[in-house]
Amino acid sequence: MSELTKYEEVLSQYDTNLSDEKVSAAVAKLIAEKVPENDTKEVKEFLMGSVELTTLKTTDSDESVMAFTEKVNKFAEVYPELPHVATICVYPCYAKTVNDTLEVDGVEIACVSGSFPSSQALLEVKVAETALAVKDGATEIDIVMSVGKYLSGDYETVCDEISELKAVCGEKKMKVILETGLLPSMSDIKKASILAMYSGADYIKTSTGKEKPAATPEAAYVMCQAIKEYFDKTGIMIGFKPAGGLNTVHDALIYYTIVKEVLGEKWLTNQYLRLGTSRLANLLLSEVVGSETKFF
């Protein structure tokens, strides 16, 4: 028998032999039994403070990103009693624009990097893009795992890329997007989660929002299980970010509930739970203030 690679050795420490059907059944039960108790104004206010307000459009410009950022500045004035969003997320070429415009303390500047959304570029290009984003003011970096390499079984390249990009980020937080909709099974989502965390991810994130399906409760459930098991083995808390397809307040409550039930109260801060969406900001605000509001 051939020896296990170090990556296979890491994976062997976890239960990665999952049944998609059992995961679906467990998630359906959790949603039916636990989501209603979290449908409160307090939870919705908390979730507003976990939103990563995101603009990743082909039509983005310095002017549009500046106006986008000014809305966050204005929100803090208009609704001083409510939590501001956690993050503004943009392409790296707009890191400086956001950094120069943002006036609200405590809002992070996240940039998607590493040839988002495909991750199909030379590592040197990914490194340069990430380094430039950090230089221009990004306080968080979102990268995409090399899905093609993962599906080919090339765990070494997948992990080496994540490690090298984390080294570029230094103390800045790095989120690794698994693009769960392209992974064939729940077992693969578990494996990809573990490899990403092992390689230096500060957060694991479901999706780019550019592929379908994007975030699903089943993927979130498995990713949170992986985070919990990783924490139990290492003592390291890894954050979680569902992104893509968060269309309703009920969607947000489902992800909140999964985090609460699988990971526990310690993860219910905007340091460890983020929601990648812009649509949701207005929907949550509308429910909190009690009338339809289109602020963002």
The 8 nearest C-alpha neighbors of each residue, nearest first, counted from 0:
[[1, 2, 3, 4, 7, 8, 5, 11],
 [0, 2, 3, 4, 7, 8, 5, 6],
 [3, 1, 4, 0, 8, 5, 7, 6],
 [2, 4, 7, 8, 5, 1, 6, 0],
 [3, 5, 7, 6, 8, 2, 9, 155],
 [4, 6, 8, 7, 9, 3, 10, 155],
 [7, 5, 9, 8, 4, 10, 154, 155],
 [6, 8, 10, 4, 9, 5, 3, 11],
 [7, 9, 5, 11, 6, 10, 3, 4],
 [10, 8, 6, 7, 11, 12, 5, 13],
 [9, 11, 7, 12, 8, 13, 6, 190],
 [10, 12, 8, 9, 13, 7, 14, 15],
 [11, 13, 10, 9, 8, 14, 7, 15],
 [14, 12, 11, 10, 15, 228, 9, 225],
 [13, 15, 16, 12, 11, 17, 10, 189],
 [14, 16, 186, 17, 13, 189, 190, 10],
 [17, 15, 186, 14, 18, 185, 189, 13],
 [18, 16, 186, 15, 185, 19, 14, 22],
 [17, 19, 21, 20, 22, 16, 185, 186],
 [18, 20, 22, 21, 185, 23, 17, 184],
 [21, 19, 23, 18, 22, 24, 25, 17],
 [22, 20, 24, 18, 23, 19, 25, 17],
 [21, 23, 25, 19, 20, 24, 26, 18],
 [24, 22, 20, 26, 21, 25, 217, 27],
 [23, 25, 21, 27, 22, 26, 20, 28],
 [26, 24, 22, 28, 23, 27, 21, 29],
 [25, 27, 29, 23, 28, 24, 30, 22],
 [26, 28, 24, 30, 29, 25, 23, 31],
 [29, 27, 25, 31, 26, 30, 32, 24],
 [28, 30, 26, 32, 27, 31, 33, 25],
 [31, 29, 34, 27, 28, 33, 32, 26],
 [32, 30, 28, 29, 33, 27, 34, 35],
 [31, 33, 29, 30, 28, 34, 35, 36],
 [34, 32, 30, 29, 35, 36, 31, 256],
 [33, 35, 30, 37, 36, 256, 253, 32],
 [36, 34, 38, 37, 33, 32, 31, 30],
 [35, 37, 34, 38, 33, 39, 32, 256],
 [38, 36, 34, 35, 39, 42, 252, 256],
 [37, 39, 35, 36, 34, 252, 42, 40],
 [40, 38, 42, 41, 37, 43, 36, 35],
 [39, 41, 43, 42, 287, 44, 38, 286],
 [42, 40, 44, 39, 43, 45, 287, 38],
 [41, 43, 45, 39, 44, 40, 46, 37],
 [44, 42, 46, 40, 45, 41, 283, 47],
 [45, 43, 41, 47, 42, 46, 40, 287],
 [44, 46, 42, 48, 43, 47, 41, 49],
 [45, 47, 49, 43, 48, 44, 42, 50],
 [48, 46, 44, 49, 45, 50, 84, 43],
 [47, 49, 84, 82, 46, 45, 85, 83],
 [50, 48, 273, 269, 46, 85, 47, 274],
 [51, 49, 274, 84, 47, 85, 48, 52],
 [50, 52, 86, 275, 87, 85, 274, 53],
 [53, 51, 277, 87, 50, 276, 86, 88],
 [54, 52, 88, 277, 87, 51, 276, 89],
 [53, 55, 89, 56, 88, 52, 59, 277],
 [56, 54, 89, 53, 90, 57, 59, 88],
 [55, 57, 58, 59, 54, 90, 89, 60],
 [56, 58, 59, 55, 60, 54, 90, 89],
 [57, 59, 56, 60, 55, 63, 54, 64],
 [60, 58, 56, 57, 63, 64, 55, 61],
 [59, 61, 63, 62, 64, 58, 93, 65],
 [62, 60, 64, 63, 65, 96, 93, 59],
 [63, 61, 65, 60, 64, 66, 59, 67],
 [62, 64, 66, 60, 65, 61, 59, 67],
 [65, 63, 67, 61, 66, 62, 60, 68],
 [64, 66, 68, 62, 67, 63, 61, 69],
 [65, 67, 69, 63, 64, 68, 62, 70],
 [68, 66, 64, 65, 70, 69, 63, 71],
 [69, 67, 65, 70, 71, 66, 101, 64],
 [68, 70, 72, 66, 71, 67, 73, 65],
 [71, 69, 73, 68, 72, 67, 74, 295],
 [70, 72, 74, 68, 69, 73, 75, 67],
 [73, 71, 69, 70, 74, 75, 103, 102],
 [72, 74, 70, 76, 75, 71, 69, 77],
 [75, 73, 71, 77, 76, 72, 78, 70],
 [74, 76, 79, 73, 78, 72, 77, 83],
 [75, 77, 73, 74, 79, 78, 72, 71],
 [78, 76, 74, 75, 79, 73, 80, 72],
 [79, 77, 80, 75, 81, 74, 76, 82],
 [80, 78, 75, 81, 76, 77, 74, 82],
 [79, 81, 78, 82, 75, 77, 83, 76],
 [82, 80, 78, 79, 83, 44, 75, 48],
 [83, 81, 48, 84, 47, 80, 44, 45],
 [82, 84, 48, 75, 81, 85, 47, 74],
 [85, 83, 48, 50, 86, 47, 49, 51],
 [86, 84, 49, 106, 48, 50, 51, 107],
 [85, 87, 107, 51, 106, 84, 108, 52],
 [86, 88, 52, 108, 51, 53, 109, 107],
 [87, 89, 109, 53, 110, 52, 108, 86],
 [90, 88, 110, 54, 55, 53, 93, 91],
 [89, 91, 110, 92, 111, 93, 55, 94],
 [92, 90, 132, 110, 94, 93, 89, 111],
 [91, 93, 90, 94, 132, 95, 89, 96],
 [94, 92, 96, 91, 95, 90, 97, 89],
 [95, 93, 91, 97, 96, 135, 136, 137],
 [94, 96, 98, 135, 93, 97, 136, 99],
 [97, 95, 93, 99, 98, 94, 100, 65],
 [96, 98, 100, 94, 99, 95, 101, 68],
 [97, 99, 95, 96, 100, 101, 136, 94],
 [98, 100, 96, 97, 95, 101, 102, 94],
 [101, 99, 97, 98, 96, 65, 102, 68],
 [100, 102, 98, 97, 103, 68, 99, 72],
 [101, 103, 72, 100, 104, 99, 69, 71],
 [104, 102, 72, 101, 106, 105, 75, 71],
 [105, 103, 106, 102, 101, 107, 83, 72],
 [104, 106, 107, 103, 85, 86, 83, 84],
 [107, 105, 86, 85, 104, 103, 84, 108],
 [106, 108, 86, 138, 109, 85, 105, 87],
 [109, 107, 137, 138, 87, 86, 139, 88],
 [110, 108, 139, 88, 140, 137, 138, 87],
 [111, 109, 140, 89, 91, 90, 88, 112],
 [112, 110, 141, 90, 142, 140, 115, 89],
 [113, 111, 142, 115, 114, 129, 141, 110],
 [112, 114, 125, 142, 115, 118, 128, 129],
 [115, 113, 118, 112, 120, 125, 116, 119],
 [116, 114, 117, 118, 112, 113, 111, 143],
 [115, 117, 118, 207, 114, 143, 209, 111],
 [118, 116, 119, 115, 114, 143, 145, 120],
 [119, 117, 114, 115, 143, 145, 113, 116],
 [120, 118, 117, 114, 121, 145, 115, 113],
 [121, 119, 118, 114, 122, 124, 125, 113],
 [120, 122, 124, 123, 125, 119, 126, 118],
 [121, 123, 125, 124, 126, 120, 160, 113],
 [122, 124, 126, 121, 125, 127, 120, 128],
 [123, 125, 127, 121, 122, 126, 128, 120],
 [126, 124, 113, 122, 128, 123, 127, 129],
 [125, 127, 123, 129, 124, 128, 130, 122],
 [128, 126, 130, 124, 129, 125, 131, 123],
 [129, 127, 125, 131, 126, 130, 124, 132],
 [128, 130, 132, 126, 131, 127, 112, 125],
 [131, 129, 127, 133, 132, 128, 126, 167],
 [130, 132, 134, 128, 133, 129, 127, 135],
 [133, 131, 91, 129, 135, 134, 130, 137],
 [134, 132, 137, 130, 136, 135, 131, 129],
 [133, 135, 131, 132, 136, 130, 137, 129],
 [136, 134, 95, 132, 133, 94, 131, 137],
 [135, 137, 133, 134, 98, 94, 95, 138],
 [138, 136, 133, 108, 132, 139, 109, 94],
 [137, 139, 108, 171, 107, 109, 136, 133],
 [140, 138, 109, 172, 171, 137, 173, 108],
 [139, 141, 173, 110, 109, 111, 174, 172],
 [142, 140, 111, 174, 173, 112, 175, 110],
 [141, 143, 175, 112, 113, 111, 176, 174],
 [144, 142, 176, 118, 175, 145, 177, 115],
 [143, 145, 146, 177, 176, 175, 142, 157],
 [146, 144, 148, 147, 118, 157, 143, 149],
 [145, 147, 149, 148, 144, 150, 177, 178],
 [148, 146, 150, 149, 145, 151, 153, 144],
 [147, 149, 151, 153, 146, 145, 150, 157],
 [150, 148, 146, 152, 151, 147, 153, 154],
 [149, 151, 147, 152, 148, 146, 153, 182],
 [152, 150, 148, 149, 153, 147, 154, 146],
 [151, 153, 149, 150, 154, 148, 155, 147],
 [154, 152, 148, 155, 151, 149, 156, 157],
 [155, 153, 157, 156, 152, 149, 158, 6],
 [154, 156, 158, 153, 157, 159, 6, 160],
 [155, 157, 159, 158, 154, 153, 160, 148],
 [158, 156, 154, 155, 160, 159, 145, 148],
 [159, 157, 161, 155, 198, 160, 156, 154],
 [158, 160, 156, 162, 161, 157, 155, 163],
 [161, 159, 163, 158, 162, 157, 156, 164],
 [160, 162, 158, 164, 159, 163, 198, 165],
 [163, 161, 159, 198, 165, 160, 164, 199],
 [162, 164, 166, 160, 165, 161, 159, 167],
 [163, 165, 167, 161, 166, 162, 126, 160],
 [166, 164, 168, 162, 167, 163, 161, 199],
 [165, 167, 163, 169, 164, 168, 162, 199],
 [168, 166, 164, 165, 169, 130, 163, 126],
 [169, 167, 165, 171, 166, 170, 164, 173],
 [170, 168, 166, 171, 167, 165, 172, 164],
 [169, 171, 168, 172, 165, 166, 173, 138],
 [172, 170, 168, 139, 169, 138, 173, 140],
 [173, 171, 139, 201, 170, 140, 174, 138],
 [172, 174, 140, 201, 200, 139, 141, 202],
 [175, 173, 202, 141, 203, 200, 201, 140],
 [174, 176, 203, 142, 143, 204, 200, 141],
 [175, 177, 204, 143, 206, 205, 178, 144],
 [176, 178, 179, 205, 144, 206, 204, 175],
 [179, 177, 206, 180, 205, 176, 181, 207],
 [178, 180, 182, 177, 181, 205, 206, 188],
 [181, 179, 212, 178, 213, 182, 211, 210],
 [180, 182, 179, 178, 183, 146, 210, 212],
 [181, 183, 179, 180, 184, 187, 188, 178],
 [184, 182, 181, 187, 185, 180, 188, 186],
 [185, 183, 187, 186, 182, 188, 19, 17],
 [184, 186, 188, 187, 19, 17, 189, 221],
 [185, 187, 17, 189, 15, 184, 188, 16],
 [188, 186, 190, 184, 185, 189, 191, 182],
 [187, 189, 185, 191, 186, 190, 192, 179],
 [190, 188, 186, 192, 187, 191, 15, 221],
 [191, 189, 187, 193, 192, 188, 194, 186],
 [190, 192, 194, 188, 193, 189, 187, 195],
 [193, 191, 189, 195, 190, 194, 188, 222],
 [192, 194, 190, 196, 195, 191, 197, 189],
 [193, 195, 197, 191, 196, 192, 198, 190],
 [196, 194, 198, 192, 193, 197, 200, 191],
 [197, 195, 200, 193, 198, 199, 194, 192],
 [196, 198, 194, 195, 199, 193, 200, 158],
 [199, 197, 162, 195, 196, 158, 161, 194],
 [198, 200, 196, 197, 162, 165, 201, 195],
 [201, 199, 196, 202, 195, 173, 174, 175],
 [200, 202, 173, 237, 172, 174, 238, 199],
 [203, 201, 238, 174, 237, 239, 200, 175],
 [202, 204, 175, 239, 174, 176, 240, 238],
 [205, 203, 240, 176, 241, 175, 239, 206],
 [206, 204, 241, 214, 177, 179, 178, 176],
 [205, 207, 178, 213, 208, 242, 176, 214],
 [206, 208, 209, 116, 178, 243, 242, 176],
 [207, 209, 243, 206, 210, 213, 242, 244],
 [208, 210, 207, 211, 116, 243, 213, 206],
 [211, 209, 208, 213, 212, 207, 180, 206],
 [212, 210, 213, 180, 209, 208, 181, 214],
 [211, 213, 180, 210, 214, 215, 244, 181],
 [212, 214, 211, 243, 206, 180, 208, 244],
 [215, 213, 243, 205, 242, 241, 244, 206],
 [214, 216, 218, 217, 219, 213, 212, 244],
 [215, 217, 219, 218, 220, 254, 214, 26],
 [216, 218, 220, 215, 219, 23, 26, 221],
 [219, 217, 221, 215, 220, 216, 222, 179],
 [220, 218, 216, 222, 217, 221, 223, 215],
 [219, 221, 217, 223, 218, 222, 216, 257],
 [220, 222, 224, 218, 223, 219, 189, 225],
 [223, 221, 225, 219, 224, 220, 218, 192],
 [222, 224, 226, 220, 225, 221, 219, 227],
 [223, 225, 221, 227, 222, 226, 228, 220],
 [224, 226, 222, 228, 223, 227, 229, 189],
 [225, 227, 223, 229, 224, 228, 230, 237],
 [228, 226, 230, 224, 225, 229, 262, 223],
 [227, 229, 231, 225, 230, 226, 224, 232],
 [230, 228, 226, 232, 227, 231, 233, 225],
 [229, 231, 234, 235, 227, 233, 228, 232],
 [230, 232, 228, 229, 234, 233, 227, 235],
 [233, 231, 229, 230, 234, 228, 235, 227],
 [234, 232, 230, 235, 231, 229, 236, 228],
 [233, 235, 230, 231, 232, 236, 229, 227],
 [236, 234, 230, 233, 237, 229, 231, 232],
 [237, 235, 230, 234, 238, 226, 271, 201],
 [236, 238, 202, 201, 226, 235, 239, 271],
 [237, 239, 271, 202, 272, 201, 203, 236],
 [240, 238, 272, 203, 202, 204, 271, 273],
 [241, 239, 204, 273, 274, 272, 242, 203],
 [240, 242, 205, 274, 204, 214, 275, 239],
 [243, 241, 275, 206, 214, 205, 274, 240],
 [242, 244, 208, 213, 214, 245, 206, 207],
 [243, 245, 246, 213, 214, 242, 208, 212],
 [246, 244, 243, 250, 247, 276, 242, 251],
 [245, 247, 244, 279, 250, 278, 248, 276],
 [248, 246, 250, 249, 245, 279, 251, 282],
 [247, 249, 251, 250, 283, 252, 282, 279],
 [248, 250, 252, 247, 251, 253, 38, 246],
 [251, 249, 253, 247, 248, 252, 245, 254],
 [250, 252, 248, 254, 249, 253, 255, 245],
 [253, 251, 255, 249, 250, 254, 256, 248],
 [252, 254, 256, 250, 251, 255, 34, 249],
 [255, 253, 257, 251, 256, 252, 258, 250],
 [256, 254, 252, 258, 253, 257, 259, 251],
 [257, 255, 259, 253, 254, 258, 34, 260],
 [256, 258, 254, 260, 259, 255, 261, 220],
 [259, 257, 262, 255, 261, 256, 260, 254],
 [258, 260, 263, 256, 257, 262, 264, 261],
 [259, 261, 257, 258, 263, 262, 256, 29],
 [262, 260, 258, 259, 257, 263, 223, 224],
 [263, 261, 258, 259, 227, 260, 266, 223],
 [264, 262, 259, 265, 260, 261, 266, 258],
 [263, 265, 267, 266, 259, 262, 268, 258],
 [266, 264, 267, 263, 268, 262, 271, 259],
 [267, 265, 271, 264, 268, 263, 262, 272],
 [268, 266, 264, 265, 272, 259, 271, 269],
 [269, 267, 270, 266, 271, 272, 265, 49],
 [268, 270, 49, 272, 271, 273, 48, 85],
 [269, 271, 268, 272, 238, 273, 266, 49],
 [270, 272, 238, 266, 269, 268, 239, 273],
 [273, 271, 269, 239, 238, 240, 268, 270],
 [274, 272, 240, 49, 50, 269, 239, 275],
 [275, 273, 50, 240, 241, 51, 49, 276],
 [274, 276, 242, 51, 241, 50, 273, 243],
 [277, 275, 278, 279, 52, 274, 53, 51],
 [276, 278, 52, 279, 53, 280, 51, 275],
 [279, 277, 280, 276, 281, 246, 282, 245],
 [278, 280, 282, 277, 281, 276, 283, 246],
 [279, 281, 283, 282, 277, 278, 284, 47],
 [282, 280, 284, 293, 279, 283, 285, 278],
 [283, 281, 279, 285, 284, 280, 286, 248],
 [282, 284, 286, 280, 285, 281, 279, 43],
 [283, 285, 281, 287, 282, 286, 288, 280],
 [286, 284, 291, 292, 282, 290, 288, 283],
 [287, 285, 289, 283, 284, 288, 282, 290],
 [286, 288, 284, 285, 289, 40, 283, 44],
 [289, 287, 285, 286, 290, 284, 292, 291],
 [290, 288, 286, 287, 285, 291, 284, 292],
 [291, 289, 285, 288, 292, 286, 287, 284],
 [292, 290, 285, 293, 289, 286, 282, 284],
 [291, 293, 285, 294, 290, 281, 284, 282],
 [294, 292, 281, 295, 291, 285, 282, 284],
 [293, 295, 292, 281, 70, 74, 284, 280],
 [294, 293, 281, 70, 280, 67, 277, 71]]
